[in-house]
Amino acid sequence: MVAYWIAHVTVTDEDVYGEYVKRAGKVVQAHGGRFLARGGRHVTKEGTDHARNVVAEFPTFEAAVGCYESPEYAEALTFSGRSSVRHVSIVEGA
């Protein structure tokens, strides 16, 4: 069963966050993931609005969690931690 990363992001430093995007994209692909939405138009109907919203699909829940917990993604996270405020969930598909 597929799984999704769902991220709501407010970028505070575009340059540093760009490095995160570059590195994270490679890691997601290496773990079988693909981006379904990556910062396009949106409307927030409930809760806190974030300017950037991302959805990535993975072949399994284990692949999605494994990607997030990988050393390569941990390295990418060093860039997002100092350049954004994020809320990330991993959700199994129906």
C-alpha positions, 0 to 999 in steps of 0.5 A: 500500500502506498504512503505519502509525505505531507509537508506544510512549509513556511520558508524563512531563507530561500537560498538555504532552503533551495539547498534542502530541496536539491538534496531532499529530491535526490533522496526521495527518488532514491527511496522510490518516492515521487512528488505529486505536489511541490509548492503549487497553488493552494488554499488553506481552509482550516488551521495555519496557512503555510506558503509551500505545501508538498506531497510525495508518494512512496511505494510503501509506508516502510519506504516513506519512513525509511527515507525520512530516517535515512542518513542522507535525508538527515543531512538534507534536513540540516538545511531545512531546519535553519531555513523553514518552519515545517509540519511533516506527516507520513500517511499510509494510503487507503 
